[in-house]
C-alpha cells in the first residue's frame, strides 16, 4: 500500500530526542521548547510563538486570548477540518459559517460581510491545503468592523500571500505539527502573534493559568482558569529538527507537486488544483476534483484495490451531526460540490517518481473504464 503520508525525519531527530532522554528533560520543561518557539517566530518574522499540544488546543487558546466567549460570534469557512468550528463552539461563541471560493478552497471574502452582526468579534481564516486565503480584502473587512483575524495555517506552513509568510498577517495564527503536516512533532501546534498581550495570555492559559513570574512561590498562584495545553520537550526536539530542514522539505515537495501536475493534467476528467497569482503555495496534499458527480468514492475504492491510499476531501462543517441543526445547507453550494467530488492522493515527501506515475496511470485507467 502506498500510504497517504509518511513523516520525513532526518538524522538530527533521533539525536535531539536522545538528548532529551539522556538529560531527563522529557516533559513540558526543557531547552527544545524555547528553541522551537524562538525558531518558529524567527522563520515567520513575528515577535512571539507559543508552542502547544496540538493545533486544536492552539485554536482554543487563540480564541480565549481574545476574550471571546458567550454571546459573541466568530466567522469560519464551511469547508475545513472540524477543529476550528469545534473550538469556536467550545469557547461558548456562536459559529457563523461562510462558503468557500472554488479556486482557493478558502473562505470567500465576498460572502463575509453579510454574516457580520454587532456580536461578531473575529474572522477565522483557514489557509486551505497549501493555498492562502485572499487576505487583503479580509483584513480590510476586519478593520472596517473592528474584528480580529485568526489565521489557521495548519496545512500551509511556508506558504506566502503577496510575499508575506502565512501566519504573520492576522492578529494571531495557529500551526499544526501532526504527523501528516509539512513539518511534524508527532502531535503539536503553536500560536504566532506580534502582540505581547496576546502571547502572555496564551502562555498563562496554556500552563494551567499559573502566574508567569520566576518567583519560586508566587509562580504557583493561579491567576486564570487555564488548561494543560503544553508541548513536551521531546516533541519540540522533533519539531526543531524538522524546522532546520524546512526549505529542503518545501523544495522536494514542490517538485512532487509539479510532477503530479505534469501527469494529472493529461486526464481530462479531473481538475488539478490551480493557484492564484498572489499566492506562493506550498504542497501539502495533491488534491483533485472529478468533473462528473458520484464517481469520487468509486475512484477511491479502485485506487485502494491497487494499493493506493487515497482519501476523500473533508466534509463541510455544516454536515457534522452536532452542527447540522444550526445551518441551511443551501447556503454552502461550493463547499458541498468540492467536498463530494474531490480527493487527496498520496503525498509523502519520500514518494518516488515511479509511484507518482503509477498512481496517475491508475487514475487514467479508472476513467477509461468509466466513460
N, C-alpha and C positions, 0 to 999 in steps of 0.2 A: 504494500500500500504506500503510495506517495502521500504523506500527511499534509494537512493544510498549512502547517507552520512548525518549524523546529528552531529553537533558540540558537543563535550563533555566538558561542562563547569563545574566549581567547585564553591564552596561557596565563595571563595575569589574574584571571578569575579565581582559579584554584589557589594561586599564590596569596592573594589578598584574603580569601576566606580562611585559608590555613593560618594566616597571621592572627585573625580574629580568634580562632580556636586555641592557638598556642598561647595567646596572651589572656585568654578567658573573657575577652570583650565580645560577647556573643549577643547580648540583649540590645536594648534601645539606647544604651550609652556606649560611646566609643568614637574613635577618631574618624572612621569612614563616614559616619553620619554627617559630620561637619564638612569633610572633604567633598562628599557628593553634593550637599546643598550648595556649597560655595562654587563648585564647578558648574552645576546646572544654572545658577544665577549668572555666572560669567558667560556661559555659552549663549544664553538668551538675552544678555545685555540688560538684565534687570537687577535691582538692588537686593532683593530678598527671595529666598527659597526655603520652604518648609517641607521637609520630607515626611511622608505619611505611609500608613499601612497599605493603602490602595488608592486608586483614583476615585473610587466611590466615597471613601472617607474624606478625601481631599475636597470633593464637591460639597459634602455636608459641611465641612469646616468653612469653605468659601462662603456659603450662604449664611451660616451662623455669624461669621466675622463681620458681615454687613448688617447685622441686627435685623435680618428679615425673618418674619415669622407669621403667626396667626393674624389673619386679616389682610395680609399683603399678597401680591401676585407676582409671579415670575413667568416670563415668556420663554418657550422652549420649542425647538423643532420637533415635529411629529415623527420624523424618521431618524432615529438614533437608538443606540443601545439604551436599555431602560434605566440605567443608573442615574443620569441627570434628572429625569422625571421623578424617579423614586425619592431622590434626596430632596427635591423641592417639596414633595408630599410629606416626607418625614420631618422637614423643618417646620411644618404647620402652615406653609404658604399655599396659595391656590395655584394650580398648574394651568397655564394658558398655552395651548398648542398652536403652532403655525405650520402650514405646509412648507415643503421644500422646493427649491429650484431643481428642475430635472437634469441640468448640466452639472452644477456644483454638488448636488445632493445635500447641500447645506440649507439652512433656513432662508426662506425667500423674503428678503428685506422689504419688498413691495407689499407684503401682506402683514407686516408687523404693526403698523400704526393703528389699524382698525381694531386691534386686540388690546390696545393700551387704554387703561382707565386711571382714575385718581388713585387707585390702590396698587397700581403696577410699580414695582420697585427695581426690577432688573430684567435684563435680557440674557438668556443662556445661549451662547453660540457654540455649536459643535463643528469643528473643522473635520469634515467627514472623509474618511478613507484616504487621507493624504492630500485632500484638496481644501484650500481655505474658503471660508465664507467671504462674501463681499463686505469687507469691514468698513470702508469709508462711509457708505450710506447708513450702516448700522450705528456707527459711532455718532453720526450726525443726528439720527433719531434719538439716541441716548442723551445727547447734550440738549436737544430740544425739550425733552420731557424730564430731564434731570434723573436719568436712570443709570444704574450701574451695569457694567458689561462683564460677564464671566465667560472666559474662553475655555471650553473643554477641548484640550488638544491631545487627547489620549492616543489618537491614531496618526498624528501628523507632525511628530517631533522632527524638527529640522526644516520644515516647510516654511515658505515665506509669502507674505502678501505685499506686493509692490516693494519688494526688497527688505521688508521688516519681518523678523522672526515671528512666527505664530506663537502665541503665548505671551507676547510683550506689548500687545496693542490695547487690550481692555484694562479694566481696573485690577483684575487678577485672573489667573489662569490655572488650570489643573492639568497634570500629566499622568500617564499610566505607564507602569513598567511590568505589566503582566507578561507572561512567557511568550505571547504571540505579538508583542509590540516591537517597534523598531529597535529600541534598547530595552533590556529587561533586568529586573532584580528578582525574578520569580513571581513575587507579588510585590506591590508597592505603588506609590504615587507621590505627587508633590504639588505644592501651590507656589506660584510665581506672582510677585507683585512689586511695584515700586513704592508702595505705601508702608511706611514704618508702623503706622497704627494698625493696619490690617494684618501685617506679619506678626506683630506682637500678640494680637488677639488670637491668631491661628496657633501660635506656639503654646499659649496658655490653654486653649481649648483642647489641643492635641494631647497635652500631658495632664489629664485629669483635672484641669482647671487650677493647677498649682501655681503659686507665685513664681516669677522668673528671677527673683533675687538669688544671689550667690550665698547669702547668709545661711549657715548650716541648720538653723532652727526655723527661720521665717519662710524658707523656700517650701516648707511642707504645709503652709497655710493655703487653703483652697479659696480662691477669690472668684471663681466662676463655676457654673455647672458644666463640667467638661467631659471629655471622652478619653479612652485609650486608643488613639489612632497613630501610634508610633511605629516607625520602621525600625527593624533590628540592624545592628551594626553589620551582621553578615549579609543581609540584603543590600545594604548600602555599599558594601565591598564589591558585590557582584555588579551593581548598577554603576559604580565608579569605573570598574574595569571596562564596562560597555561604552561609557561616555568617552573614554580615552580613544576608542576606535570608531566613533560615530561617523566621521567623514568617510572612512573606508567602507563602513556598512552602507551608508547612503549611496556611495558610488557604485557598489556591487548591486544594490537593489535597483538603482536607476537603470543599470544595464539590463537587468532582468525585465523590467517594465518595458523597455524598448524592444526586447526580444519577443515578448508576448504580443506587443502591438504589431510587430512585423508579421507574425503568423496568423494572429486572430483577425487582422484587417482583411484577410483574404476570404473570410467566411461572411457572406452577405446576410445571413440570417440573424446575426447578432450585432450589437452595438458595443464597441470597446469604449471605455471611458475617455472622454476628452477633457482638456483643461483650459481654463480661461487664460488670456494673455497676461493678466495681472497676477496670476498665481504661479509661484515656483513650487511645484508639487513634490511630495516625497512618495515613494512607492511603499505602501503598506500591504494591501492585498490587490491582486488583479481581479477587477470586477467587470463582469459582462452582463448586458441586458439582452434578452431574447426578444426579437421583434414580434413574434407570434405568441399570443397568450396561451396559457395552460400547457406549456412544454417544459417549464423550469424544473419541476420535480422529476419528470421523466428523464431529463438530461442528467440530473444529479445521481439517480439510480443507475443510469447507463454508465456513467463515469466510475461509480463505486464498484460495479462489476468488473471494470477494467483495472481496479486497484488505484483509483484516483479519489482522494478525499476532498471533494468539492463541498461547499457549504452554502445554504440558502442565505439570501440577504436578510438582515434583521427585519422583524415585523414592526409595523408602525406602533408608536406608543399607545395610540387610542384603542388598539385591539387587545391590549393586556386586560385580563379579566377584572382586575381591580380598578381600571380606569374607564372601561367600556361605557359605563352608565353616564359618564360625565360629558361625552363628546358625540357629535354627529359626524359619522364617517364621510358624509358627502363633502365636507369641507377640506378633505385631505386626499384629493384625487391623485396628485402627483406622488405622494409617499406610498399610496396603495399600489399604483401602477409600477413604480420602481421596485417596491418590495416583492411583489408577487411574481415578477418576471426577471429578477436578477439573481446572480450567484457569484460566489468568490471561488477562485481557483488556487491551488497550492502555491504558496509564495515564500517558502523558506529561503533565506539568504544563500544557503548552500545548494539550492536546486540546480541540477545540471542542465546544460543546454539540451542534451538528448531527452531529458524528462519534459522540458517545456515543449519540445517538438512533438513528443508522444502525446501529451495532454491535448495540444491543439489539433493533432491528427484525429484523435478520438472524437473530439467535438465536431470536426468536419464530417466524419463517418456518421455520427448521430443524425446530422441534418440531411445527409444524403439518403438516409433510410426513412426520413420523416417529411419528405417533400410531398 
